[in-house]
Amino acid sequence: MDFWATTCLPCLIAMPYSKQLKIDYENKNIEMIYISLDKDRDKWMNSEANQKVIPFENSYILDTRGNNAMIDKFNIQSIPRYMLFDENGRLLQNDSYGPKTKEIREIFDKYIPT
């Protein structure tokens, strides 16, 4: 799970690596989920549609106006933020490696059945 926003430069820099990771693990039993913390829905939509930052599949915008249970539960205080869950939805890593790192591929290879 990738928490990000269109106003976050480190998030946008990481997106091509995230996209490549998605392509590299396309035929594996893994889902990439993108959660935008943008406050402006139109900006978020235009970022995805026009810049092709990430695909629309498994991409959501989280309403961050006021309190949000998901942000509170996972203590999201900064972005980008990456989290890993197993196939049963159990949290494996609350603050995981980013898509550019070799460590994330090692973790994927460890947990994803071949």
Biopython code that builds the backbone (N, CA, C, O; Angstrom):
import numpy as np
from Bio.PDB.StructureBuilder import StructureBuilder

atoms = [
    (1, "MET", "N", (0.859, -1.152, 0.000)),
    (1, "MET", "CA", (0.000, 0.000, 0.000)),
    (1, "MET", "C", (0.911, 1.223, 0.000)),
    (1, "MET", "O", (1.850, 1.321, 0.790)),
    (2, "ASP", "N", (0.615, 2.137, -0.893)),
    (2, "ASP", "CA", (1.426, 3.331, -1.081)),
    (2, "ASP", "C", (0.575, 4.556, -0.770)),
    (2, "ASP", "O", (-0.394, 4.837, -1.474)),
    (3, "PHE", "N", (0.940, 5.290, 0.292)),
    (3, "PHE", "CA", (0.275, 6.541, 0.619)),
    (3, "PHE", "C", (1.085, 7.661, -0.027)),
    (3, "PHE", "O", (2.299, 7.738, 0.162)),
    (4, "TRP", "N", (0.428, 8.518, -0.779)),
    (4, "TRP", "CA", (1.128, 9.540, -1.540)),
    (4, "TRP", "C", (0.205, 10.731, -1.787)),
    (4, "TRP", "O", (-0.953, 10.723, -1.370)),
    (5, "ALA", "N", (0.728, 11.765, -2.474)),
    (5, "ALA", "CA", (-0.080, 12.911, -2.895)),
    (5, "ALA", "C", (0.588, 13.571, -4.094)),
    (5, "ALA", "O", (1.800, 13.465, -4.279)),
    (6, "THR", "N", (-0.202, 14.241, -4.893)),
    (6, "THR", "CA", (0.331, 14.914, -6.081)),
    (6, "THR", "C", (1.233, 16.085, -5.705)),
    (6, "THR", "O", (2.037, 16.525, -6.526)),
    (7, "THR", "N", (1.117, 16.594, -4.493)),
    (7, "THR", "CA", (1.934, 17.718, -4.041)),
    (7, "THR", "C", (3.238, 17.261, -3.393)),
    (7, "THR", "O", (4.035, 18.093, -2.958)),
    (8, "CYS", "N", (3.460, 15.977, -3.326)),
    (8, "CYS", "CA", (4.639, 15.404, -2.660)),
    (8, "CYS", "C", (5.686, 15.033, -3.708)),
    (8, "CYS", "O", (5.534, 14.039, -4.418)),
    (9, "LEU", "N", (6.748, 15.833, -3.803)),
    (9, "LEU", "CA", (7.779, 15.577, -4.801)),
    (9, "LEU", "C", (8.433, 14.204, -4.627)),
    (9, "LEU", "O", (8.590, 13.495, -5.621)),
    (10, "PRO", "N", (8.825, 13.790, -3.408)),
    (10, "PRO", "CA", (9.398, 12.444, -3.262)),
    (10, "PRO", "C", (8.426, 11.342, -3.723)),
    (10, "PRO", "O", (8.851, 10.314, -4.249)),
    (11, "CYS", "N", (7.133, 11.567, -3.520)),
    (11, "CYS", "CA", (6.127, 10.596, -3.977)),
    (11, "CYS", "C", (6.150, 10.488, -5.495)),
    (11, "CYS", "O", (6.151, 9.388, -6.047)),
    (12, "LEU", "N", (6.169, 11.624, -6.159)),
    (12, "LEU", "CA", (6.150, 11.637, -7.621)),
    (12, "LEU", "C", (7.437, 11.072, -8.203)),
    (12, "LEU", "O", (7.409, 10.404, -9.237)),
    (13, "ILE", "N", (8.558, 11.332, -7.551)),
    (13, "ILE", "CA", (9.835, 10.767, -7.999)),
    (13, "ILE", "C", (9.807, 9.250, -7.883)),
    (13, "ILE", "O", (10.385, 8.555, -8.719)),
    (14, "ALA", "N", (9.143, 8.727, -6.856)),
    (14, "ALA", "CA", (9.082, 7.272, -6.638)),
    (14, "ALA", "C", (8.112, 6.562, -7.580)),
    (14, "ALA", "O", (8.241, 5.357, -7.793)),
    (15, "MET", "N", (7.147, 7.281, -8.147)),
    (15, "MET", "CA", (6.102, 6.637, -8.949)),
    (15, "MET", "C", (6.609, 5.839, -10.145)),
    (15, "MET", "O", (6.098, 4.742, -10.373)),
    (16, "PRO", "N", (7.580, 6.315, -10.925)),
    (16, "PRO", "CA", (8.061, 5.462, -12.030)),
    (16, "PRO", "C", (8.637, 4.132, -11.529)),
    (16, "PRO", "O", (8.495, 3.106, -12.194)),
    (17, "TYR", "N", (9.275, 4.149, -10.377)),
    (17, "TYR", "CA", (9.812, 2.914, -9.794)),
    (17, "TYR", "C", (8.672, 2.007, -9.319)),
    (17, "TYR", "O", (8.740, 0.785, -9.447)),
    (18, "SER", "N", (7.644, 2.619, -8.778)),
    (18, "SER", "CA", (6.465, 1.861, -8.351)),
    (18, "SER", "C", (5.784, 1.223, -9.561)),
    (18, "SER", "O", (5.363, 0.067, -9.519)),
    (19, "LYS", "N", (5.688, 1.993, -10.624)),
    (19, "LYS", "CA", (5.075, 1.485, -11.849)),
    (19, "LYS", "C", (5.888, 0.309, -12.409)),
    (19, "LYS", "O", (5.317, -0.690, -12.845)),
    (20, "GLN", "N", (7.221, 0.430, -12.396)),
    (20, "GLN", "CA", (8.072, -0.655, -12.883)),
    (20, "GLN", "C", (7.950, -1.881, -11.993)),
    (20, "GLN", "O", (7.922, -3.009, -12.485)),
    (21, "LEU", "N", (7.879, -1.667, -10.691)),
    (21, "LEU", "CA", (7.696, -2.777, -9.756)),
    (21, "LEU", "C", (6.396, -3.512, -10.056)),
    (21, "LEU", "O", (6.343, -4.742, -10.044)),
    (22, "LYS", "N", (5.351, -2.739, -10.326)),
    (22, "LYS", "CA", (4.049, -3.330, -10.673)),
    (22, "LYS", "C", (4.166, -4.177, -11.941)),
    (22, "LYS", "O", (3.614, -5.275, -12.010)),
    (23, "ILE", "N", (4.877, -3.671, -12.930)),
    (23, "ILE", "CA", (5.078, -4.407, -14.186)),
    (23, "ILE", "C", (5.895, -5.673, -13.932)),
    (23, "ILE", "O", (5.547, -6.746, -14.425)),
    (24, "ASP", "N", (6.970, -5.550, -13.171)),
    (24, "ASP", "CA", (7.854, -6.695, -12.920)),
    (24, "ASP", "C", (7.167, -7.827, -12.158)),
    (24, "ASP", "O", (7.526, -8.994, -12.317)),
    (25, "TYR", "N", (6.182, -7.484, -11.333)),
    (25, "TYR", "CA", (5.475, -8.493, -10.531)),
    (25, "TYR", "C", (4.038, -8.698, -11.022)),
    (25, "TYR", "O", (3.176, -9.167, -10.279)),
    (26, "GLU", "N", (3.804, -8.346, -12.259)),
    (26, "GLU", "CA", (2.468, -8.392, -12.849)),
    (26, "GLU", "C", (1.816, -9.770, -12.792)),
    (26, "GLU", "O", (0.615, -9.865, -12.537)),
    (27, "ASN", "N", (2.555, -10.809, -13.017)),
    (27, "ASN", "CA", (1.990, -12.164, -13.057)),
    (27, "ASN", "C", (2.139, -12.902, -11.730)),
    (27, "ASN", "O", (1.981, -14.122, -11.672)),
    (28, "LYS", "N", (2.436, -12.176, -10.688)),
    (28, "LYS", "CA", (2.568, -12.769, -9.360)),
    (28, "LYS", "C", (1.291, -12.483, -8.571)),
    (28, "LYS", "O", (0.460, -11.678, -8.991)),
    (29, "ASN", "N", (1.149, -13.125, -7.468)),
    (29, "ASN", "CA", (-0.025, -12.947, -6.618)),
    (29, "ASN", "C", (0.195, -11.748, -5.693)),
    (29, "ASN", "O", (0.409, -11.903, -4.490)),
    (30, "ILE", "N", (0.138, -10.547, -6.283)),
    (30, "ILE", "CA", (0.381, -9.332, -5.512)),
    (30, "ILE", "C", (-0.489, -8.206, -6.063)),
    (30, "ILE", "O", (-0.731, -8.124, -7.268)),
    (31, "GLU", "N", (-0.943, -7.361, -5.184)),
    (31, "GLU", "CA", (-1.727, -6.192, -5.579)),
    (31, "GLU", "C", (-1.052, -4.953, -5.025)),
    (31, "GLU", "O", (-0.683, -4.901, -3.852)),
    (32, "MET", "N", (-0.900, -3.976, -5.866)),
    (32, "MET", "CA", (-0.390, -2.670, -5.444)),
    (32, "MET", "C", (-1.604, -1.767, -5.245)),
    (32, "MET", "O", (-2.469, -1.677, -6.116)),
    (33, "ILE", "N", (-1.659, -1.111, -4.111)),
    (33, "ILE", "CA", (-2.775, -0.216, -3.805)),
    (33, "ILE", "C", (-2.199, 1.164, -3.529)),
    (33, "ILE", "O", (-1.278, 1.323, -2.728)),
    (34, "TYR", "N", (-2.760, 2.157, -4.211)),
    (34, "TYR", "CA", (-2.287, 3.530, -4.099)),
    (34, "TYR", "C", (-3.359, 4.368, -3.422)),
    (34, "TYR", "O", (-4.491, 4.444, -3.901)),
    (35, "ILE", "N", (-3.004, 4.997, -2.307)),
    (35, "ILE", "CA", (-3.937, 5.817, -1.544)),
    (35, "ILE", "C", (-3.427, 7.261, -1.569)),
    (35, "ILE", "O", (-2.403, 7.581, -0.965)),
    (36, "SER", "N", (-4.144, 8.107, -2.266)),
    (36, "SER", "CA", (-3.759, 9.512, -2.344)),
    (36, "SER", "C", (-4.342, 10.281, -1.160)),
    (36, "SER", "O", (-5.492, 10.082, -0.769)),
    (37, "LEU", "N", (-3.523, 11.156, -0.606)),
    (37, "LEU", "CA", (-3.967, 12.023, 0.482)),
    (37, "LEU", "C", (-4.246, 13.437, -0.029)),
    (37, "LEU", "O", (-4.279, 14.392, 0.747)),
    (38, "ASP", "N", (-4.445, 13.558, -1.330)),
    (38, "ASP", "CA", (-4.760, 14.859, -1.917)),
    (38, "ASP", "C", (-6.079, 15.389, -1.373)),
    (38, "ASP", "O", (-7.007, 14.633, -1.085)),
    (39, "LYS", "N", (-6.133, 16.693, -1.242)),
    (39, "LYS", "CA", (-7.376, 17.334, -0.811)),
    (39, "LYS", "C", (-8.217, 17.765, -2.017)),
    (39, "LYS", "O", (-9.420, 17.990, -1.885)),
    (40, "ASP", "N", (-7.591, 17.879, -3.183)),
    (40, "ASP", "CA", (-8.250, 18.332, -4.399)),
    (40, "ASP", "C", (-8.441, 17.145, -5.342)),
    (40, "ASP", "O", (-7.492, 16.686, -5.978)),
    (41, "ARG", "N", (-9.664, 16.660, -5.423)),
    (41, "ARG", "CA", (-9.961, 15.483, -6.256)),
    (41, "ARG", "C", (-9.638, 15.708, -7.729)),
    (41, "ARG", "O", (-9.127, 14.807, -8.395)),
    (42, "ASP", "N", (-9.930, 16.896, -8.239)),
    (42, "ASP", "CA", (-9.639, 17.187, -9.650)),
    (42, "ASP", "C", (-8.141, 17.139, -9.930)),
    (42, "ASP", "O", (-7.717, 16.599, -10.951)),
    (43, "LYS", "N", (-7.353, 17.694, -9.043)),
    (43, "LYS", "CA", (-5.898, 17.659, -9.223)),
    (43, "LYS", "C", (-5.398, 16.219, -9.221)),
    (43, "LYS", "O", (-4.547, 15.844, -10.028)),
    (44, "TRP", "N", (-5.935, 15.423, -8.311)),
    (44, "TRP", "CA", (-5.557, 14.011, -8.247)),
    (44, "TRP", "C", (-5.932, 13.292, -9.548)),
    (44, "TRP", "O", (-5.122, 12.551, -10.106)),
    (45, "MET", "N", (-7.148, 13.509, -10.023)),
    (45, "MET", "CA", (-7.607, 12.870, -11.261)),
    (45, "MET", "C", (-6.742, 13.299, -12.443)),
    (45, "MET", "O", (-6.345, 12.463, -13.255)),
    (46, "ASN", "N", (-6.451, 14.569, -12.545)),
    (46, "ASN", "CA", (-5.645, 15.057, -13.658)),
    (46, "ASN", "C", (-4.219, 14.559, -13.582)),
    (46, "ASN", "O", (-3.598, 14.315, -14.616)),
    (47, "SER", "N", (-3.695, 14.407, -12.408)),
    (47, "SER", "CA", (-2.348, 13.885, -12.250)),
    (47, "SER", "C", (-2.258, 12.474, -12.806)),
    (47, "SER", "O", (-1.317, 12.141, -13.526)),
    (48, "GLU", "N", (-3.233, 11.655, -12.473)),
    (48, "GLU", "CA", (-3.228, 10.271, -12.962)),
    (48, "GLU", "C", (-3.512, 10.198, -14.457)),
    (48, "GLU", "O", (-2.821, 9.491, -15.190)),
    (49, "ALA", "N", (-4.510, 10.914, -14.898)),
    (49, "ALA", "CA", (-4.940, 10.808, -16.285)),
    (49, "ALA", "C", (-3.924, 11.434, -17.234)),
    (49, "ALA", "O", (-3.605, 10.846, -18.268)),
    (50, "ASN", "N", (-3.419, 12.602, -16.904)),
    (50, "ASN", "CA", (-2.556, 13.322, -17.831)),
    (50, "ASN", "C", (-1.089, 12.964, -17.717)),
    (50, "ASN", "O", (-0.389, 12.923, -18.729)),
    (51, "GLN", "N", (-0.612, 12.707, -16.528)),
    (51, "GLN", "CA", (0.799, 12.386, -16.348)),
    (51, "GLN", "C", (1.051, 10.886, -16.286)),
    (51, "GLN", "O", (2.198, 10.439, -16.307)),
    (52, "LYS", "N", (-0.021, 10.116, -16.211)),
    (52, "LYS", "CA", (0.085, 8.659, -16.120)),
    (52, "LYS", "C", (1.039, 8.250, -14.988)),
    (52, "LYS", "O", (1.877, 7.361, -15.136)),
    (53, "VAL", "N", (0.871, 8.938, -13.856)),
    (53, "VAL", "CA", (1.707, 8.654, -12.691)),
    (53, "VAL", "C", (1.509, 7.214, -12.249)),
    (53, "VAL", "O", (2.471, 6.474, -12.048)),
    (54, "ILE", "N", (0.255, 6.830, -12.101)),
    (54, "ILE", "CA", (-0.066, 5.447, -11.774)),
    (54, "ILE", "C", (-1.363, 5.087, -12.478)),
    (54, "ILE", "O", (-2.130, 5.977, -12.845)),
    (55, "PRO", "N", (-1.622, 3.814, -12.672)),
    (55, "PRO", "CA", (-2.890, 3.442, -13.300)),
    (55, "PRO", "C", (-4.069, 3.650, -12.351)),
    (55, "PRO", "O", (-3.888, 3.711, -11.135)),
    (56, "PHE", "N", (-5.253, 3.758, -12.899)),
    (56, "PHE", "CA", (-6.447, 3.936, -12.080)),
    (56, "PHE", "C", (-6.775, 2.694, -11.251)),
    (56, "PHE", "O", (-7.366, 2.806, -10.178)),
    (57, "GLU", "N", (-6.401, 1.527, -11.734)),
    (57, "GLU", "CA", (-6.700, 0.297, -11.005)),
    (57, "GLU", "C", (-6.049, 0.324, -9.626)),
    (57, "GLU", "O", (-4.852, 0.586, -9.505)),
    (58, "ASN", "N", (-6.820, 0.059, -8.611)),
    (58, "ASN", "CA", (-6.350, 0.033, -7.229)),
    (58, "ASN", "C", (-5.807, 1.377, -6.763)),
    (58, "ASN", "O", (-4.903, 1.435, -5.929)),
    (59, "SER", "N", (-6.357, 2.445, -7.302)),
    (59, "SER", "CA", (-5.938, 3.784, -6.922)),
    (59, "SER", "C", (-7.129, 4.527, -6.338)),
    (59, "SER", "O", (-8.197, 4.594, -6.946)),
    (60, "TYR", "N", (-6.927, 5.086, -5.146)),
    (60, "TYR", "CA", (-8.024, 5.712, -4.427)),
    (60, "TYR", "C", (-7.579, 7.030, -3.827)),
    (60, "TYR", "O", (-6.391, 7.255, -3.596)),
    (61, "ILE", "N", (-8.539, 7.892, -3.581)),
    (61, "ILE", "CA", (-8.261, 9.125, -2.860)),
    (61, "ILE", "C", (-8.955, 9.009, -1.508)),
    (61, "ILE", "O", (-10.105, 8.579, -1.419)),
    (62, "LEU", "N", (-8.242, 9.395, -0.470)),
    (62, "LEU", "CA", (-8.743, 9.300, 0.888)),
    (62, "LEU", "C", (-9.183, 10.686, 1.339)),
    (62, "LEU", "O", (-8.429, 11.652, 1.223)),
    (63, "ASP", "N", (-10.374, 10.778, 1.840)),
    (63, "ASP", "CA", (-10.867, 12.061, 2.329)),
    (63, "ASP", "C", (-10.128, 12.403, 3.618)),
    (63, "ASP", "O", (-10.353, 11.790, 4.661)),
    (64, "THR", "N", (-9.246, 13.387, 3.528)),
    (64, "THR", "CA", (-8.425, 13.741, 4.685)),
    (64, "THR", "C", (-8.918, 15.010, 5.375)),
    (64, "THR", "O", (-8.240, 15.554, 6.246)),
    (65, "ARG", "N", (-10.080, 15.469, 4.987)),
    (65, "ARG", "CA", (-10.643, 16.640, 5.670)),
    (65, "ARG", "C", (-11.185, 16.171, 7.016)),
    (65, "ARG", "O", (-12.079, 15.328, 7.080)),
    (66, "GLY", "N", (-10.638, 16.720, 8.073)),
    (66, "GLY", "CA", (-11.059, 16.292, 9.409)),
    (66, "GLY", "C", (-10.366, 15.001, 9.805)),
    (66, "GLY", "O", (-9.311, 14.674, 9.262)),
    (67, "ASN", "N", (-10.929, 14.283, 10.718)),
    (67, "ASN", "CA", (-10.346, 13.028, 11.198)),
    (67, "ASN", "C", (-10.592, 11.916, 10.189)),
    (67, "ASN", "O", (-11.619, 11.888, 9.510)),
    (68, "ASN", "N", (-9.642, 11.009, 10.104)),
    (68, "ASN", "CA", (-9.785, 9.868, 9.218)),
    (68, "ASN", "C", (-9.285, 8.628, 9.952)),
    (68, "ASN", "O", (-8.150, 8.594, 10.427)),
    (69, "ALA", "N", (-10.134, 7.617, 10.038)),
    (69, "ALA", "CA", (-9.814, 6.403, 10.805)),
    (69, "ALA", "C", (-8.585, 5.683, 10.255)),
    (69, "ALA", "O", (-7.782, 5.162, 11.027)),
    (70, "MET", "N", (-8.429, 5.647, 8.931)),
    (70, "MET", "CA", (-7.290, 4.938, 8.348)),
    (70, "MET", "C", (-5.974, 5.642, 8.690)),
    (70, "MET", "O", (-4.992, 4.993, 9.051)),
    (71, "ILE", "N", (-5.962, 6.958, 8.575)),
    (71, "ILE", "CA", (-4.759, 7.725, 8.909)),
    (71, "ILE", "C", (-4.426, 7.551, 10.385)),
    (71, "ILE", "O", (-3.264, 7.389, 10.758)),
    (72, "ASP", "N", (-5.449, 7.587, 11.208)),
    (72, "ASP", "CA", (-5.239, 7.409, 12.648)),
    (72, "ASP", "C", (-4.751, 5.998, 12.973)),
    (72, "ASP", "O", (-3.805, 5.825, 13.742)),
    (73, "LYS", "N", (-5.395, 4.998, 12.390)),
    (73, "LYS", "CA", (-5.044, 3.605, 12.688)),
    (73, "LYS", "C", (-3.594, 3.292, 12.334)),
    (73, "LYS", "O", (-2.892, 2.634, 13.102)),
    (74, "PHE", "N", (-3.142, 3.766, 11.163)),
    (74, "PHE", "CA", (-1.788, 3.462, 10.709)),
    (74, "PHE", "C", (-0.787, 4.566, 11.037)),
    (74, "PHE", "O", (0.381, 4.488, 10.656)),
    (75, "ASN", "N", (-1.256, 5.601, 11.752)),
    (75, "ASN", "CA", (-0.400, 6.696, 12.183)),
    (75, "ASN", "C", (0.381, 7.296, 11.000)),
    (75, "ASN", "O", (1.604, 7.432, 11.051)),
    (76, "ILE", "N", (-0.344, 7.644, 9.954)),
    (76, "ILE", "CA", (0.268, 8.247, 8.770)),
    (76, "ILE", "C", (0.548, 9.708, 9.084)),
    (76, "ILE", "O", (-0.372, 10.518, 9.194)),
    (77, "GLN", "N", (1.829, 10.036, 9.227)),
    (77, "GLN", "CA", (2.216, 11.406, 9.534)),
    (77, "GLN", "C", (3.034, 12.044, 8.424)),
    (77, "GLN", "O", (3.178, 13.266, 8.378)),
    (78, "SER", "N", (3.565, 11.228, 7.537)),
    (78, "SER", "CA", (4.337, 11.760, 6.419)),
    (78, "SER", "C", (4.210, 10.806, 5.231)),
    (78, "SER", "O", (3.901, 9.625, 5.387)),
    (79, "ILE", "N", (4.457, 11.350, 4.052)),
    (79, "ILE", "CA", (4.414, 10.565, 2.824)),
    (79, "ILE", "C", (5.666, 10.868, 2.013)),
    (79, "ILE", "O", (6.252, 11.937, 2.184)),
    (80, "PRO", "N", (6.091, 9.976, 1.147)),
    (80, "PRO", "CA", (5.456, 8.699, 0.855)),
    (80, "PRO", "C", (5.588, 7.734, 2.028)),
    (80, "PRO", "O", (6.530, 7.797, 2.818)),
    (81, "ARG", "N", (4.625, 6.860, 2.106)),
    (81, "ARG", "CA", (4.599, 5.837, 3.157)),
    (81, "ARG", "C", (4.167, 4.530, 2.514)),
    (81, "ARG", "O", (3.152, 4.474, 1.819)),
    (82, "TYR", "N", (4.936, 3.491, 2.747)),
    (82, "TYR", "CA", (4.674, 2.187, 2.141)),
    (82, "TYR", "C", (4.398, 1.169, 3.236)),
    (82, "TYR", "O", (5.088, 1.123, 4.254)),
    (83, "MET", "N", (3.374, 0.355, 3.006)),
    (83, "MET", "CA", (3.010, -0.682, 3.962)),
    (83, "MET", "C", (2.836, -1.996, 3.209)),
    (83, "MET", "O", (2.391, -2.012, 2.061)),
    (84, "LEU", "N", (3.189, -3.085, 3.862)),
    (84, "LEU", "CA", (3.032, -4.412, 3.262)),
    (84, "LEU", "C", (2.086, -5.251, 4.102)),
    (84, "LEU", "O", (2.176, -5.282, 5.330)),
    (85, "PHE", "N", (1.178, -5.930, 3.414)),
    (85, "PHE", "CA", (0.221, -6.826, 4.047)),
    (85, "PHE", "C", (0.356, -8.203, 3.415)),
    (85, "PHE", "O", (0.743, -8.314, 2.252)),
    (86, "ASP", "N", (0.042, -9.246, 4.162)),
    (86, "ASP", "CA", (0.052, -10.581, 3.573)),
    (86, "ASP", "C", (-1.287, -10.855, 2.888)),
    (86, "ASP", "O", (-2.166, -9.994, 2.861)),
    (87, "GLU", "N", (-1.432, -12.050, 2.341)),
    (87, "GLU", "CA", (-2.640, -12.400, 1.579)),
    (87, "GLU", "C", (-3.899, -12.437, 2.441)),
    (87, "GLU", "O", (-5.012, -12.440, 1.915)),
    (88, "ASN", "N", (-3.728, -12.464, 3.767)),
    (88, "ASN", "CA", (-4.877, -12.464, 4.676)),
    (88, "ASN", "C", (-5.171, -11.083, 5.251)),
    (88, "ASN", "O", (-6.039, -10.931, 6.110)),
    (89, "GLY", "N", (-4.442, -10.079, 4.771)),
    (89, "GLY", "CA", (-4.666, -8.721, 5.238)),
    (89, "GLY", "C", (-3.939, -8.363, 6.517)),
    (89, "GLY", "O", (-4.175, -7.304, 7.098)),
    (90, "ARG", "N", (-3.052, -9.248, 6.959)),
    (90, "ARG", "CA", (-2.270, -8.946, 8.159)),
    (90, "ARG", "C", (-1.107, -8.029, 7.793)),
    (90, "ARG", "O", (-0.429, -8.239, 6.787)),
    (91, "LEU", "N", (-0.890, -7.031, 8.604)),
    (91, "LEU", "CA", (0.187, -6.075, 8.375)),
    (91, "LEU", "C", (1.536, -6.750, 8.617)),
    (91, "LEU", "O", (1.802, -7.261, 9.704)),
    (92, "LEU", "N", (2.387, -6.742, 7.578)),
    (92, "LEU", "CA", (3.733, -7.300, 7.701)),
    (92, "LEU", "C", (4.746, -6.223, 8.044)),
    (92, "LEU", "O", (5.616, -6.415, 8.894)),
    (93, "GLN", "N", (4.621, -5.088, 7.373)),
    (93, "GLN", "CA", (5.530, -3.968, 7.623)),
    (93, "GLN", "C", (4.742, -2.670, 7.599)),
    (93, "GLN", "O", (4.085, -2.345, 6.609)),
    (94, "ASN", "N", (4.815, -1.935, 8.695)),
    (94, "ASN", "CA", (4.080, -0.690, 8.825)),
    (94, "ASN", "C", (4.768, 0.463, 8.101)),
    (94, "ASN", "O", (4.100, 1.394, 7.650)),
    (95, "ASP", "N", (6.069, 0.415, 7.987)),
    (95, "ASP", "CA", (6.841, 1.451, 7.307)),
    (95, "ASP", "C", (7.890, 0.738, 6.471)),
    (95, "ASP", "O", (9.037, 0.578, 6.889)),
    (96, "SER", "N", (7.483, 0.316, 5.294)),
    (96, "SER", "CA", (8.307, -0.555, 4.462)),
    (96, "SER", "C", (9.246, 0.238, 3.555)),
    (96, "SER", "O", (9.234, 1.468, 3.533)),
    (97, "TYR", "N", (10.045, -0.499, 2.821)),
    (97, "TYR", "CA", (10.969, 0.079, 1.845)),
    (97, "TYR", "C", (10.188, 0.624, 0.658)),
    (97, "TYR", "O", (9.097, 0.147, 0.345)),
    (98, "GLY", "N", (10.758, 1.624, 0.004)),
    (98, "GLY", "CA", (10.144, 2.207, -1.177)),
    (98, "GLY", "C", (10.389, 1.366, -2.415)),
    (98, "GLY", "O", (11.180, 0.423, -2.384)),
    (99, "PRO", "N", (9.710, 1.705, -3.509)),
    (99, "PRO", "CA", (9.777, 0.908, -4.730)),
    (99, "PRO", "C", (11.128, 0.955, -5.449)),
    (99, "PRO", "O", (11.397, 0.124, -6.317)),
    (100, "LYS", "N", (11.964, 1.907, -5.098)),
    (100, "LYS", "CA", (13.271, 2.029, -5.748)),
    (100, "LYS", "C", (14.318, 1.100, -5.136)),
    (100, "LYS", "O", (15.366, 0.871, -5.739)),
    (101, "THR", "N", (14.049, 0.569, -3.958)),
    (101, "THR", "CA", (15.049, -0.197, -3.216)),
    (101, "THR", "C", (15.109, -1.667, -3.643)),
    (101, "THR", "O", (14.123, -2.245, -4.100)),
    (102, "LYS", "N", (16.281, -2.241, -3.479)),
    (102, "LYS", "CA", (16.419, -3.679, -3.746)),
    (102, "LYS", "C", (15.752, -4.483, -2.640)),
    (102, "LYS", "O", (15.323, -5.615, -2.863)),
    (103, "GLU", "N", (15.662, -3.894, -1.438)),
    (103, "GLU", "CA", (15.071, -4.596, -0.299)),
    (103, "GLU", "C", (13.595, -4.932, -0.530)),
    (103, "GLU", "O", (13.127, -5.984, -0.094)),
    (104, "ILE", "N", (12.872, -4.062, -1.201)),
    (104, "ILE", "CA", (11.450, -4.352, -1.431)),
    (104, "ILE", "C", (11.301, -5.564, -2.341)),
    (104, "ILE", "O", (10.396, -6.376, -2.148)),
    (105, "ARG", "N", (12.170, -5.692, -3.320)),
    (105, "ARG", "CA", (12.127, -6.863, -4.211)),
    (105, "ARG", "C", (12.489, -8.138, -3.452)),
    (105, "ARG", "O", (11.903, -9.194, -3.692)),
    (106, "GLU", "N", (13.439, -8.040, -2.551)),
    (106, "GLU", "CA", (13.810, -9.198, -1.728)),
    (106, "GLU", "C", (12.630, -9.638, -0.863)),
    (106, "GLU", "O", (12.374, -10.833, -0.712)),
    (107, "ILE", "N", (11.919, -8.671, -0.300)),
    (107, "ILE", "CA", (10.746, -8.994, 0.522)),
    (107, "ILE", "C", (9.651, -9.618, -0.334)),
    (107, "ILE", "O", (9.060, -10.629, 0.045)),
    (108, "PHE", "N", (9.384, -9.015, -1.486)),
    (108, "PHE", "CA", (8.368, -9.586, -2.393)),
    (108, "PHE", "C", (8.732, -11.023, -2.743)),
    (108, "PHE", "O", (7.883, -11.913, -2.683)),
    (109, "ASP", "N", (9.970, -11.249, -3.102)),
    (109, "ASP", "CA", (10.415, -12.589, -3.505)),
    (109, "ASP", "C", (10.299, -13.578, -2.337)),
    (109, "ASP", "O", (10.053, -14.766, -2.546)),
    (110, "LYS", "N", (10.475, -13.086, -1.129)),
    (110, "LYS", "CA", (10.373, -13.957, 0.050)),
    (110, "LYS", "C", (8.922, -14.380, 0.310)),
    (110, "LYS", "O", (8.662, -15.538, 0.637)),
    (111, "TYR", "N", (7.984, -13.446, 0.166)),
    (111, "TYR", "CA", (6.606, -13.710, 0.547)),
    (111, "TYR", "C", (5.695, -14.163, -0.596)),
    (111, "TYR", "O", (4.643, -14.754, -0.350)),
    (112, "ILE", "N", (6.083, -13.895, -1.824)),
    (112, "ILE", "CA", (5.225, -14.252, -2.950)),
    (112, "ILE", "C", (5.589, -15.643, -3.438)),
    (112, "ILE", "O", (6.731, -15.895, -3.820)),
    (113, "PRO", "N", (4.622, -16.541, -3.425)),
    (113, "PRO", "CA", (4.907, -17.905, -3.914)),
    (113, "PRO", "C", (5.259, -17.887, -5.407)),
    (113, "PRO", "O", (4.693, -17.121, -6.187)),
    (114, "THR", "N", (6.199, -18.742, -5.776)),
    (114, "THR", "CA", (6.585, -18.806, -7.193)),
    (114, "THR", "C", (5.791, -19.851, -7.931)),
    (114, "THR", "O", (5.985, -20.041, -9.131)),
]
sb = StructureBuilder()
sb.init_structure("model")
sb.init_model(0)
sb.init_chain("A")
sb.init_seg("    ")
for serial, (resi, resn, name, xyz) in enumerate(atoms, 1):
    if name == "N":
        sb.init_residue(resn, " ", resi, " ")
    sb.init_atom(name, np.array(xyz, "f"), 0.0, 1.0, " ", f" {name:<3s}", serial, name[0])
structure = sb.get_structure()
